[in-house]
Each structure stands twice: as C-alpha cells, then as structure tokens.
Amino acid sequence: MSQHPGVHLIGSVAMPDAESVFRVVAGELGPWLRRIPDGETGARHRWIYWQYEMLARHPDMEIDPTIAPMPLPQWDGVVIRHIEQVRFKPGVDPAKVVFETGYAPAAIGSYAVFRRLRDAGVIPPGVRFQVALPTAMASGFMYVSPKALDDYLPVYERALLAALDDILAAIPHADLAIQWDICQEVLVFENYFEHRPADYKQRIFAELARLAAHVPDDVELGYHLCYGSPRDEHLVMPRDAAILVEMANGLVRGLPRRLDFLHLPVPRDRADDAYLAPLRGMTLPDDATLYLGLIHHDDEAGDRARIAAASKVVPRFGFSSECGWGRTDPARVPGLIAAHRRAAEALAS
C-alpha cells in the first residue's frame, strides 16, 4: 500500500468544524492519506462566497450599477443565481486598496488543532496539513465587473500572497501542503463567461506559475482543476478530459519549482474511453502524484468501472472525488468516506 498514491481530499467537508473533520477523516482514511484539509468549515463552506461578502462590504468597492447581474447557470441550464458584480468606487486608486482575505487566520487556527491532534496520535505522523487557496481569477470572474477586472486581479493576488506569507511564517514548512484551486480558469477555457480576453491562455498559465513561485520548495505544492459545484453539480459538463490535459501540460511547462500533486475530475457517467483518452497526452513529472476524482456518492459499481477505465490510460493514480464536499448534503459524507476507503482497500488486497 505504501507504493500507491492513496486518497486525496479536495478541501471542503460538510462538518461542523476542523476538529470534527480531522478526527473522522484521520480515523477512517488515515493509512491512505498524505495530507489532510481542515474541511473549510464555517464561513468558508461555500468556497469563495465569503470573499464576495468581503468585497461587497469593502469601503473601496461598490456594486457596478452599469451592468446587469451575471447569471450563473449550471451544466443542465438551471440558473443557480444572479450575481451583482462589484467595482472600485469612483476616485479610488486600486493600487492603494488592501483586501483582508481571512485565509491566514483560518489556516493558522486550524493548524493548531491539527498539531494538537497529531501530538495526541489522532492524525498519523508524516501526514501534512493541507491549505487550499483560490486564485485572483476565481473571485475576479465571479464577482467583479468585467470593466474593473484588470485592475482587480493584481490587487487581490497581492492580498492573497500576503496571506500565504503569513501562513508560511506560522506553520512549519515540513507540515504544510498548499493546494491552489483552479476553477474559474477551467471555465474560461470552456468559454463559460461572456467575456474572455484573447490572450486568456497566456494569462492563466502566467498566473499559475506566479502562484507556484511563491510556495517554497520545502512546502508541498498541488493544483486542483475543477468545473465548479455550487449545488453539487458541474457548471460545465466537459466533453472529455482534453481541456484538463491542455491546462495540466501548460501548468507543468511554466512551473518554476517541483509539482507534488495534481487533481483532475472524472464525471459520474464517464467511464468511457472517449472521456479518458486525452489523459494519454498528459506530461506530468515522474515525481508528481496524479489524483483522479472518480469516486462518487453511492455508486460502488460506477467507482470500480471508472477506476478500471482510467487504469487502461494512466498506469498510476490516487483516488479522490470530483470536488469538495462542502456543498453536498452532510448525510452523504459518511458514504463518500466509505467509498474512498473501499477503493483503497480493494487496491491493497
């Protein structure tokens, strides 16, 4: 079992608090985990929505009255909500704006719990504390007026990297793994938004490289590519894995440091060769671990079929779900944990 990549958790878990997540996850999946997230509980349970709340009340920001609210449809055409996007107030110099993201206090507080439980033997030794962070494009494409986007992105990225610096200063690097959550960038590749800059690929790959450069070599670095799950459903249903492979290969080409892990989703009904075939063209470094998000709730037969289909294309990969569990029905969480455990135990037997 030690030679197998094991199980990866994306980040969010529908539980009350970090200690609940650590205890349950470590107890059920400890032998197969290399890193454990805190579940993104509390204000973070809707991923980046708490950043929208921060932006909406920020003294230098306001709702842009010149544009209509942006519809947010999921893959089946259901419009989840309309988003009133923000802009900088007239007369505000974006270069002087400071955002407090809240990611550093959340991570530092959860790490204290992680360390206490590890010292008590609840979390296995050698397992890292995983911190998942969004990109500037995540909140930018979702919540910021297209007219203000180019000014916004460097301001938020500066705030995000300041939060990362605080995390790096407070948490021992040997205990830490940083996962960058890449969702809106995938949606941009899929032409989901009404506006897309002509040079979007160059912009995205440059962003991913900048974020990697800010993570020291003695901290684990990973990326989670995602199609969104605000209601536990994709915003876009991909035709196949080709765009994910294109993004992964572009990411790897631009990385200034080691890549430790990469997560890619596999939809529930895609155990077919057509979806998975593009993975043959992915060029990950030999020492990077690939996790495929092919474990789904209450679908043991489907899990086996997706694992078997992926095994024909990719010789070595770990198991994960498509996305985080923060938006799912909490009653599903025990079943999802059990499904990951079954998959790992079956491989070890």
C-alpha positions in Angstrom: 0.0 0.0 0.0 2.9 2.4 0.7 3.7 2.4 -3.1 0.2 3.5 -4.0 -0.7 7.3 -4.1 -3.7 6.6 -1.8 -6.5 9.0 -1.3 -6.7 12.8 -1.7 -9.4 15.1 -0.2 -10.1 18.3 -2.2 -10.6 20.5 0.8 -14.2 21.2 1.9 -16.1 18.7 4.1 -19.7 19.3 5.3 -19.0 19.0 9.0 -19.3 21.5 11.9 -15.6 22.3 12.5 -12.0 21.4 11.8 -11.6 19.1 14.7 -14.6 17.0 13.5 -13.1 16.8 10.1 -9.6 15.8 11.3 -10.9 13.1 13.7 -13.3 11.5 11.3 -11.1 11.6 8.2 -7.9 10.5 10.0 -9.9 7.7 11.7 -11.4 6.4 8.5 -8.7 7.2 5.9 -5.5 7.8 7.8 -3.4 5.0 6.3 -4.1 6.2 2.8 -3.7 10.0 3.3 -0.6 12.1 2.6 -2.3 15.3 3.7 -5.5 16.4 5.5 -7.5 19.6 4.9 -9.5 21.3 7.7 -12.8 21.0 5.8 -13.2 24.7 5.0 -15.9 24.8 7.6 -17.8 27.9 9.0 -17.6 31.0 6.8 -15.7 29.1 4.1 -18.2 26.3 3.5 -19.3 27.9 0.2 -15.8 28.1 -1.1 -15.1 31.7 -2.2 -18.6 33.2 -1.4 -17.2 34.6 1.8 -14.8 36.6 -0.4 -17.8 38.1 -2.2 -19.1 39.2 1.2 -15.8 40.8 2.0 -15.8 42.7 -1.3 -19.4 43.8 -1.1 -18.8 45.5 2.3 -15.3 46.8 1.5 -15.2 50.6 1.8 -13.5 51.0 -1.6 -15.9 48.7 -3.5 -19.5 49.0 -4.7 -22.0 47.2 -6.9 -21.4 48.2 -10.5 -24.7 49.9 -11.5 -23.9 50.0 -15.2 -24.1 46.2 -15.8 -26.8 43.6 -15.3 -26.3 40.9 -12.7 -24.4 38.0 -14.1 -26.4 34.7 -14.4 -24.7 31.6 -13.0 -26.1 28.6 -14.9 -25.0 25.0 -14.3 -24.5 22.4 -17.0 -28.2 21.5 -17.3 -29.3 25.1 -17.9 -30.6 25.7 -14.4 -29.7 29.2 -13.3 -28.4 29.0 -9.8 -28.4 32.7 -9.1 -27.7 36.1 -10.5 -24.6 37.9 -9.1 -24.4 41.6 -8.7 -20.8 42.2 -9.5 -18.6 44.8 -7.8 -16.2 47.5 -9.0 -13.9 50.1 -7.4 -15.7 53.2 -6.2 -15.1 56.3 -8.4 -12.0 58.1 -7.4 -10.4 55.0 -5.7 -6.9 54.2 -6.7 -6.8 50.3 -7.0 -3.1 50.3 -6.3 -3.8 51.6 -2.8 -6.6 49.2 -1.9 -6.0 46.5 0.7 -8.1 43.3 1.0 -8.1 41.1 4.1 -8.9 37.7 2.7 -9.1 35.9 6.0 -7.3 32.8 4.7 -4.3 33.2 7.0 -6.2 33.3 10.4 -8.3 30.4 9.2 -5.3 28.3 8.3 -3.3 29.2 11.4 -6.2 28.4 13.7 -6.9 25.1 12.1 -3.2 24.1 12.2 -3.2 24.5 16.0 -6.0 21.9 16.1 -4.1 19.7 13.6 -0.9 19.8 15.6 -2.8 19.0 18.9 -4.5 16.0 17.4 -1.3 14.8 15.7 0.6 15.0 19.0 -2.3 13.0 20.6 -1.9 10.3 17.9 -5.3 11.0 16.2 -3.6 12.1 13.0 -0.8 9.8 11.7 2.8 11.1 11.8 4.0 12.3 8.4 0.6 13.5 7.2 0.7 17.2 6.1 -1.7 19.9 6.9 -3.3 20.9 3.6 -4.3 24.5 2.9 -6.4 25.1 -0.2 -6.4 28.6 -1.7 -8.3 30.2 -4.6 -6.7 32.4 -7.3 -7.4 36.0 -8.0 -9.3 34.9 -11.2 -11.7 32.9 -9.1 -13.3 35.8 -7.3 -12.5 38.1 -10.2 -14.5 36.3 -12.9 -17.3 35.5 -10.5 -17.8 38.7 -8.5 -16.0 41.6 -10.2 -17.4 43.7 -13.1 -15.6 43.0 -16.3 -14.8 46.7 -16.5 -12.8 46.5 -13.3 -11.3 43.1 -13.7 -7.9 44.1 -15.0 -7.4 46.5 -12.1 -8.8 44.0 -9.5 -6.6 40.9 -10.3 -3.2 42.3 -9.2 -4.8 43.9 -6.1 -6.4 40.6 -4.9 -3.4 38.5 -5.9 -1.2 40.7 -3.7 -3.6 40.3 -0.8 -3.7 36.5 -1.4 0.1 36.2 -1.4 0.3 38.3 1.7 -2.0 35.8 3.4 0.2 32.9 2.1 3.3 34.7 3.6 1.5 34.8 7.0 0.7 31.0 6.7 4.3 30.2 5.7 5.6 32.2 8.7 3.3 30.5 11.2 3.3 26.8 10.1 6.4 24.7 9.8 7.1 24.0 6.2 7.6 20.3 6.7 4.0 20.1 8.0 2.4 22.1 5.1 0.9 21.4 1.7 -0.5 24.2 -0.4 -3.2 23.4 -3.0 -4.3 26.0 -5.5 -7.9 25.6 -6.5 -8.3 26.2 -10.2 -12.0 26.6 -11.2 -12.8 29.8 -13.0 -9.7 29.3 -15.2 -11.1 26.0 -16.3 -14.4 27.7 -17.0 -12.6 30.4 -19.0 -11.0 27.7 -21.1 -14.5 26.3 -21.7 -15.8 29.8 -22.7 -18.3 29.8 -19.9 -18.2 33.6 -19.2 -19.5 36.2 -21.6 -16.1 37.9 -21.6 -12.8 36.2 -22.3 -9.6 38.0 -23.2 -7.9 37.0 -26.4 -4.7 36.1 -24.5 -6.5 34.1 -21.8 -4.2 31.1 -22.0 -1.1 33.1 -21.5 -2.7 35.0 -18.6 -3.8 31.8 -16.9 -0.5 29.9 -17.3 1.4 33.0 -16.1 -0.9 33.2 -13.0 -0.4 29.5 -12.2 3.4 29.9 -12.4 3.4 33.0 -10.2 1.5 31.2 -7.5 3.8 28.2 -7.7 6.9 30.5 -7.4 5.5 31.8 -4.1 5.5 28.4 -2.5 8.9 27.4 -1.0 10.5 24.2 -2.1 10.1 22.6 1.3 6.3 23.0 1.2 4.3 20.6 -0.9 2.6 22.2 -4.0 -0.5 20.9 -5.7 -3.3 22.0 -8.0 -7.0 21.0 -8.1 -8.7 21.6 -11.5 -12.4 21.9 -11.2 -15.6 22.5 -13.1 -17.4 24.1 -10.2 -20.0 22.6 -7.8 -22.1 25.4 -6.2 -25.0 23.0 -5.9 -23.0 19.7 -6.1 -23.3 19.8 -9.9 -20.9 20.9 -12.6 -21.2 24.4 -14.1 -19.9 22.9 -17.3 -20.1 19.2 -18.3 -16.9 18.5 -20.2 -16.9 16.6 -23.5 -13.7 14.8 -22.4 -10.6 15.5 -20.5 -8.8 17.3 -23.3 -9.0 20.8 -21.7 -7.8 19.5 -18.4 -4.9 17.9 -20.1 -4.1 21.1 -22.0 -4.1 23.1 -18.8 -2.1 20.5 -16.9 0.6 20.4 -19.6 0.7 24.2 -19.8 1.0 24.4 -16.0 3.9 22.0 -15.9 5.8 23.8 -18.7 5.7 27.0 -16.7 6.4 25.8 -13.2 9.4 27.3 -11.6 9.6 24.5 -8.9 8.6 20.9 -8.2 4.9 19.9 -8.6 3.9 17.4 -5.9 0.3 16.6 -6.9 -2.4 17.3 -9.4 -6.1 16.5 -9.1 -8.5 16.1 -12.2 -12.2 15.4 -12.1 -14.0 12.5 -13.7 -17.8 12.9 -14.1 -20.1 10.2 -12.7 -21.3 8.9 -16.1 -17.9 8.9 -17.8 -16.2 5.6 -17.5 -15.8 5.6 -21.3 -12.6 5.6 -23.3 -13.7 8.9 -25.1 -13.5 10.9 -21.9 -10.3 9.4 -20.6 -8.3 9.1 -23.8 -6.8 12.6 -23.7 -5.0 11.6 -20.4 -2.5 9.7 -22.6 -1.2 13.0 -23.7 -0.6 14.4 -20.2 3.1 15.1 -19.4 3.3 15.2 -15.6 6.8 15.0 -14.0 7.7 11.5 -12.7 7.6 12.6 -9.1 4.2 14.3 -9.3 1.2 12.4 -8.0 -1.9 12.3 -10.1 -5.3 12.0 -8.3 -8.4 11.3 -10.3 -11.7 12.5 -9.0 -13.7 9.4 -9.9 -15.2 8.4 -6.6 -18.9 9.3 -6.4 -21.6 9.1 -3.8 -23.5 5.8 -3.6 -22.0 4.4 -6.8 -19.7 1.5 -5.9 -20.1 -0.3 -9.2 -19.5 3.0 -11.0 -16.4 3.7 -8.9 -15.0 0.3 -9.9 -15.8 1.0 -13.6 -14.2 4.4 -13.6 -11.1 3.1 -11.9 -10.8 0.2 -14.4 -11.3 2.5 -17.3 -8.7 5.0 -16.1 -6.2 2.3 -15.3 -6.1 1.5 -19.1 -4.9 5.0 -19.8 -3.0 6.1 -16.7 -0.7 3.5 -15.1 -0.6 5.1 -11.6 -3.0 7.4 -9.8 -4.7 8.0 -6.5 -8.4 8.2 -5.7 -10.5 11.3 -5.0 -13.9 12.7 -5.6 -14.7 15.2 -8.3 -14.8 18.2 -6.0 -15.0 19.2 -2.3 -17.9 18.1 -0.1 -18.7 21.4 1.5 -21.9 22.0 -0.6 -23.2 18.4 -0.5 -25.8 17.0 1.9 -23.9 16.3 5.1 -25.7 12.9 5.2 -23.6 11.9 2.2 -20.2 12.5 3.8 -20.0 9.1 5.6 -20.8 7.3 2.4 -18.2 9.3 0.5 -15.6 8.5 3.1 -16.6 4.8 3.0 -16.3 4.8 -0.8 -12.8 6.2 -0.7 -11.9 3.6 1.9 -13.3 0.7 -0.2 -11.4 1.8 -3.3 -8.1 2.0 -1.3 -8.7 -1.3 0.5 -9.5 -3.1 -2.8 -6.3 -2.0 -4.3 -4.3 -3.1 -1.3 -5.9 -6.5 -1.1 
